[in-house]
Amino acid sequence: MPPPVFRFAPSPNGFLHLGHAYSALLNFESAREGGGRFLLRIEDIDATRCRPEFEAAIDQDLGWLGITWETPVRRQSDHFADYRAALDRLAAMGLLYPSFESRAGIAGLVKAREADGVWPRDPDGAPLYPGAAKSLSATERERRLRSGAAYALRLDMDAACRLAGDLAWTERGSGPDGETGDIVALPKAWGDVVLARKDTPTSYHLSVVIDDALQGVTDVVRGQDLFWSTAVHRLLQKILDLPQPVYRHHGLIRDGAGAKLSKASAATGLRELRARGMTAGEVRNLIGLP
């Protein structure tokens, strides 16, 4: 039986904080205890926010914590062709369509819908896509694309769910309300999610499942804030014939007010804590690790 493969996949759009340390250490030590492999992946598809100095800081912070990883490191920005191939497969199955509304336009549509009642929202609290781009004719779609209009490529969720059938995942951690074991996946709760944009040829949902498959990741250990997103990932894994990892979602490290940590919070940034003379062992104590 091949060894398990774990990964830590930060975005270099800010400095790491205590929550990142917790997740990275859980992955690293799970790999070590299970005789497995530990990978570092750089999720840098957002070219406007990701910077080389943040990636350098990730290396420094993880090294300070005593974490080592295999090389070479996979950077998503080097692998847009992999995501394009997956999009082409989904398009060939008739599961993608472009939408042309701006973010402000979508907000206006949601406001209009809510004037008639409650408009559904996804598990993160964002409104589901309210537009009618799926009903545009092929001729009109092509006309808008040729005009150079901005667009988002959306997954036709109803069609994808019909194709995939019933879905579930194995949860060895727990959800926000203690959900564990065999979890029924309900991707329709997310509506027609965006899988790529004109200026960004992939999305988190798409790239994470492609990367995990190509890197042979067997165990996904990540925060509970991504628990319900797993439904979308299971859907994409099923329709793209990708292997299914085991999932372990862990509790989040929060600030004194109970809020989820942010990269903008210097009080919990690893870089700042190190500069103040804190040791890696003291960081472990802060986040509840022996």
Buried (B, 14 or more C-beta within 10 A) or exposed (E): EEEBBBBBBBBBBBBBBBBBBBBBBBBBBBBBEBEBBBBBBBBBBBEEEBBEEBBEBBBBBBEBBEBEBBEEBBBBEEBBEBBEEBBEBBEEBEBBBBBBBEEEEBEEBBEEBEEEEEBEBBBEEEBBBBBEBBEBEEEEBEEBEEEEEEBBBBBBBEBBBEBBEEBBBEBEBBBEEEBEEEBEBBBBBBBBBBBBBBEBBBBBBBBBBBBBBEBBBBBBBBBBBBBBBBBBBBBBBBBBEBEBBBBBBBEBBEBEEEEEBEBEBEEBBBBBBBEEEBEBEEBBEBBEEE
